[in-house]
Amino acid sequence: MPSSRASGISTIVHVVRQLEPESILDVGVGFGKWGFLFREYTDVVASEHDESRYPKAGWRVRIDGVEGYPGYLTPVHDYIYDEVHVGLIQDLADGLPRYDVIFVGDMIEHLSKEAGHEVLRKLLDRANKALVVTTPKFDTHQGALVGNVLEQHESLWEARDFERYAGANVRTVDHTLLVAVIVKPGVPVPRIRPKISGLPKDRSPASLLRRVPVLLARAWDRLRRNPA
């Protein structure tokens, strides 16, 4: 779908901020959420100390995107992104410029494993600092959505699929999302901070009772997505 799970937002923003990129490529922009977040937590946050960074004319971080389905693009994308390359990443990867950080958010599962690894290798070659990938941990059996056949899932990725990439650090976030951060040689490894989804420090009976609906909802979501 042209959106993605909210559970990974804090983790991805935390990772990208540590990398301090001057350029970012968002592969599979969809609705444009990540473009907004990357813009906010680079240029807009910097305006706290330099007011010239708030208006678009003062933005210094280049944020580009790739989108295979033109129907998702709106004037919002024109404002947030410097440029959106329209087409399939399999066809565009060879001709892309270099970026400090390349983000592949909930996109790689739309390719076969073979095609996915080929794309990741090409993108990693074009990343100055890191390639960051997110993908569902469980099979969601997703087919075509909103008139877009590219939304169909073709593969399910596991942590071991990223072991072939030197510098890969893979974590599970909120039990449902895999986050892989593949850093280039010499780049400090950012800390992946998973979303805290366990019990609160206050473990009084009243506090635990308040958590029951939340824990049951999460358990039901995991069961629904992975019935086996």
Buried (B, 14 or more C-beta within 10 A) or exposed (E): EBEBBEBBBBBBBBBBBBBEBEBBBBBBBBBBBBBBBBBEBBBBEBBEEEEEBBEEEEBEBBBBBBBBBEEBBEEEBEEBBBBBBBEBBBEBBEEBEEBBBBBBBBBBBBBEBEBBBBBBEBBBBBBBBBBBBBBBBBBBEBEEEEEBEBBEBBBBBEBEBBEEBEBBBBBEBBBBBBBBBBBBEEBEEBEBBBBEEEEEEEEEEEEEEEBEEEEEEBEEBBEEBEEE
